[in-house]
């Protein structure tokens, strides 16, 4: 079952909001387990901090001393000559626990525990987990993890991670919390490729201290966050999560969650990954529906949902207008939309008249609109047709489907049409890799772009008022 009551540590712990404010913009970062050897986690953390131009002081900690990556090394945390904001632990578990004892004595504010070997390690990790909990009971710091991939904050050029999957992300409206570091990297990379900005990524790991509920409550309340994306294997405090989610959704924020452990085999995998109990999937779905969470079946559909939601555009209803350069793709998108509960109504007579100026007689101006291949020789036509459909008072959401694009004007025309409306508009570009055009105009505007009708369908479903599940 989902644990609706468990708090991982007592309420007397240090203030979470203050700790996270320090974590996201620290004056210094100490990397315990810093290494000169390529492939070591501590070496990767140092390299990424430097490569991404973190502006604070980076302090490698290694008993051997000397210099690493051009930085003077402290042989222990006690040797550091200033108050420590953030410590990253990237050592074997026994050394990490010793370092945590030191953190308690030195007034460290936040610890990011990359180290594994705790509850996820079965019987062998139980003693380590118990010692960790004893330390946390009175610790003057807050812990992210352990067994996590770290924290990324693009706005402050902060990369507290060993993974290069989070390089070169832009700041933006999405905050991500993931109990899996690898899935966080996958989703961040895919969103970044589409030009969707992320203001924060937290790989929360085992969540022995701060849980997804804590982090979601904090990140969701930041003004710049429009969407919170989560990958969860366990709701470690179900009641707190539900209460936080309801507050955010009632305030107009969107929450998209991928919940692992839906199958019996998946539940076994969850237990070996984060030491979590996956919970009854039916109960999870019921809680999500009640509090307005959008549940994604997998990481791919989650990315597609967030792509649509990140623009912040909200539809007034469920009526969809579709234009396509080819009839088949328009039909497929129409079928998917109607199966998902959307209407694809016949366009108003004045809209059809406007479209007839650009669509040849052998096309269609009803809905879906078949532009035919004639637009390939007249790139501006596609933008004018999209504008006509968006203006139709009977249309709440517009979808434009393009394939091979021979001219940059084609992309610019669609981007300009997007700018002229505040209705949600999705672009399906099936031939981007074969086109003589760049999609940068879409990226700059945050236009939701998909490579197939099936993937756009997940984005379309996420735009529907209320909550539900996107496939």
N, C-alpha and C positions, 0 to 999 in steps of 0.2 A: 504493500500500500504506500501511498504518498505520505510522508511524514508532515503532518500539518502543525506540529508543535515544536520540533527540535530546534533549539538555538545552539549553534556550535560552541559558543563561548559565553561567559556571563555578560550581563548588561553593563557592568562596571568598566568595560574596556574603553580605551580612548575614543574620542569623537570621530566617527567615520568621515563626516564631511570635511573636517580639517585635515585628516590623514590623506584623503583622496586629492584634495587641493594641492597638498605637498607632493604627492605622487605624480601628478600631471605636470607640475612645473618645478622640479626640485633644483636647489642650488648646487647639489652634488649627488653623485651616485658612486657607491662603493661596490665593486664587483668581486665577491669572495669566490675564489677559484679561478681567477684570471690566469690565462695560460699563454705561452708563446707558441704552442703547438697547434697548427691548423687542424680543424676537425673537433677540437675540444669546445664544449659549450661556452666556457668562460672566455676563450679567445674570440668566439663568434659574437658574443655580447659586446665586447670592447670594440671590435671592428665595426659593428653596426652603429653603435653610439657615435663613433668618430665619423663614419662615412655619411651619416645623416645630419651632421653638423649640430649635434647637441651642444648647447651653449654653456652649460655648467661645468663644474669640475668633475672629471672622471678619475676615480681612485682604484687602481688595480690592487687586489689583496692576494698575496701569495707568500708562503713561508720562505721561499728562496730569495725574495727581495730583488734588487736590481732595477731593471727597466723592461717594460713590455709595451709594444706599439708606440714607443717614444714617450711613455709616461712613467714617472717614478713609482715604484711599487712599495706599498706598506706590507710588512711581514704579518701583520694582524690588524684587526679592527681597532684594538687598543692603541695602536701606533698613529692613527689618524689624528691630525692636530686641529680639528674643527668639528662642530656638531654635524652629525650625519643625517641627511634627509632620507635617503633611500639606499637600501642594501639589496643587491641581487645575489642570491645563493645559487651557485652552479657547481657545487662540490658533491662528492659521495655523501650519503645520508648521515653517517656518523659525524663527519666534519661539519655538515650543515647544522645539525642539532647543537653541536658545541658553539658554532657561530651564533645561533639564536640565543643561547645563554648570554653571550657577550653583548648582543644587541639589547637585551633587557637591562643590562648594567650601564650601557652607554647612551641611552635616551634616543635611540634610532626611532624615526617616525613611521616608516613603512618598510616592509620586507617583501620582495618578490621571490617566491620559492620555485625556481626551475627544477630543483632537485626532486628525484623520484625515490620510491622505496618506503611509502607510508601505507595507508589503508588499501591502496590499489594492489599492493604486493602480497595480499593474503596473510597467512599466519606469520610469515617472516616480517611483515611490516607492522604487525599489531603493536609490538613493543615500541617501535619508533613513533607510531601514531599516538600512543599513550603518553610518551615523553613530550611530544609536540603539544598535546593538549594541556599538559601540566605547565609548560612554559607559557602558553597563551593565556592561561587563566589569570595571570597577573602582569602580563607583558605590557610595556608602555608603547608598543607599536601595533599596527594592524598588518595582517598577512594576506597577500594574494597567492593562492595556491594551497599547498605545494603541488608538485607534479604538473606544472603549467608551462606554457610557452612564453608568457610574459605580457607586457603592456606596451601599447603603441599609442602615441598622441601626436598626430601629424602637425597640429597647430604649434606645438612647442618643439618640433623636431626630435621627439623623444622616442627612442627605440630600445626598450628594456626587454629584448628578446634575442634569441639565437637564430631565429628564422629569417631568411632573406625574402620570404613571401610578402612581407609588409613594406618593402622598399617603395619609395616614390609615390606614396598615396597622397591624395589631395584632401584637405580639410573639407568637411561637408555636413549634411544633415543626419547622417546615420551613425548610431552608436552600436557596437557589437560586443556581446558577452558570450563566450563559448567555453564549455567544459572540455572541449577538444581543441588543442592547439592546431592540429593539422586541418580540421574543418574551418577553423577561423581563418587560416591562411588561404585556403581554397576560396572561400566566399569573399574575402577581402580582395584577392587578386582578380576575381571575376567582376566584382563591382568596380574596381579601379579601372579595368579595361573598358568598361562602359562609361567612364567618366563620373561615376557616382562617388561623392566625397564621404569620407568617414572621419568623424571627429575623435573617436576613441575606439580602440580594440583592446578588450581584456580577455586573455585566456585564463579562466578562473580555476582550472584544474580540479583538485579534490575539494576545494571550498571548505577547508577546515575552520577558517575564520570567516572572512567575508563571502557571502553567498551571492548567487545570481540575483536574488530578490533585493539584497542590499544595493548591489551595483546598478541594477535597473532603476531603482527608486532614485538614486543620485543622478545617473546619466540622463534618464528620461526627463528630469526636471531642469536640465540645462536648457536655456532658451533656444540654442541652435539645434537641438535634437528634435527631429520630426519623426524619426523611425528608430525603434530599438529592435535589433536582430539578435536572436539567441539560439544557440545550440545547447540543449540540455539533455543530460542522461538521467538526472534525478532532480526533482523539486525538493531541495534539502530543507526548505521551510515553506511548505505549501501555502499555509495561511498568509504569511507575509508576502509571498509572491503574488497571490491572488489580490490582496489588498493594494499592493503597489501597482499592479497591472490595471486594476479598475480605476485608480486615481489618474493614471496616465491616459487611458483611453477616454475617460470622461473629459479630460482636458484637451482632447483632440489629437493626442499622439497616437501613432500606430505601433503595434507590437507584433512582430512576426517570429514565430518559434518553430524550430525543428526539434522534435522530441525523439531521442533515440530509445531503443529498447522496446519497440512495439511488438516484436515477435518473441517467442520463447528463446530462440537462439540469440537474438539481439540482447535480451535481458542478461544472458550469461556473459556476453561480450562486454556489456556495460560494467558488470561487477569486476571483471578483470582489468578494465581500463581505468576507472576512477574509484573503484571500491564502492560504487553507489548501488542503491536498490532502485531499480527502474520504475517501480510503481505500476498500478493497474492502469492500462492504457485508456480504458473507458472512462475512468474517473478523471484522468488528465484531460481528455477531450471535453468532458462536461464542464470542468473548471474553466477551460479556455473559452468555451462558448459563453459561459455566464459573465465573464469579465471582459469580453471583447477582444481576446487575443486571436490573431490570424494564425492558424496552424498550417505549416508547410509539410508536405509528405517527406521531402528530402532537401538537401542543400541546394540543388539546382533550382527547384521550384521556389525556394526561399529567396535566392538571388533574383529570380524573375519577379517575385512579388515586391521586393524592396525596390527594384529598379523603377517600377511604376509608382510606388508610394513616395519615393524620395523627392519627386518634383513638388509635392505639397498640393497638387491640384486635386480637387474633390468633385466628383460628378454629382449633378443634381438628380440623376435617375439612372436607369439601366438600359437606355436606348443607344445603340451603337451604330455609327455610320462608317462604312468600309469603302475605301478606294483601293484599286489594285491595278498594276500594269498587266496582270494576267488573270484570266477568268478562274483557273483552277485554284490558285491560292486564295482568291476572294471567296470562293465557295467553301474551301476548307475552314477558313477563319469564321465564316458565317455559321457553319455547322457547330464548331467548337463554342462559339458565343451562345448560341441558342441552347445547346446541351447544358451549358453552365448557368442558364436562367436569364440570359440577356435577350432583349428584343433587337431585331435588325429590321426596323420599319421601312416602308416605302418612303422615300424622300418627298418633301413638299414640292408641289408643281413649280414654284419659283426657283427652287434649288435645281430641279431637273432642267429647267430652261437655262439656268446659268451654266450647268455642266455641258449642255448640248453645244455650247460655243467651242468646246475643246475636244469633246468625245465624238468620234465618228459614228455614223449611223449603225455600223456593225458592232459597236460596243454596247454598253448598258449604262443608263443613268438612274436606275431605280434604287438599288441598295441590295447587294454590294454593287459598287460602281466599277465597271470594267473599262479602264482607260484605253486598253489595247496597247500594242507596241508603238502606236503613233507618237506617244509622248517621248519616246527615246530620241526622236529627231527634234522635239520641241520641249526642252528641259523645263521651261518656266510653266508649262501647262499643269504639271503635277501639283505645284504650289497653289495655283489658282483654283484647281479642283478641290484640294484639301480645304482651302479657305471657304469655298462655297458650302461644303458639307458641314464644316464647323459652325457656320452661320445659321444653319437650319435650326429653327426653334424646337424641332422634334428630335434633336440629337444631343445626347449628353456626353458621349465619348466618341472620339474619332480614331480610326486606324488607317494608316497608309502603308501599302505593301509595295515594295520595289524589289527588283532583282539585280541584274547587271546594270550599272550606272556608267554611261560613257562620258559624262561631263560633270564637273564640279558644280555647275549651275543647278543641276538636279538636286543636290544636297542642300545648297544654299536656299533654293526655292522652298523646300520643305521646312527648313529651319526658320525662315522668315514667316511662313504661315503659322508655325508654332508660336512665334513671338506675338502674333496679332490676336491671340485668344487666350483665355484663362481656363478653357475646358481641357480635361485630360486628353492627350494625344499620344498614341503609341505608334512607333515606326517599326515595321518588319522589313529588314534588309537581308534578303537571302543570298545575295551575290557580292557581299562587301569585299571578299578576298579576291574577286575577279574584276573589280571595278577600277576605273581610272579616276577615282575620286577619294577624298579623305572624309572621314566622319567627324573631323574635329569641330565642325560647326554644331553638330549634335552634342558632343562632349561639353563644349563651353556652356551650352544652355541647360545641360542636364536633361536632355530629351531621352525618354525611355526608348531604347533600341533593342530589338530582338532579331534572332537569325531564323526564326520559323514561327508559323502560326501557333504551334503547340506551346512554345515557350511564352509567346505573347498572351496565351490563354491564362497562364498562371498570373501574369501581371494584371490582366483584365479582371480576374476573379478577386484579386486583392483590393481593387478599387471599389468594389461593391460596398455599399453602406452596411455597417454592422460587422460581424465576425463570421468565421467559417473556416473551411479547410481548402487550401489550394493544392492541386496535384502537380 
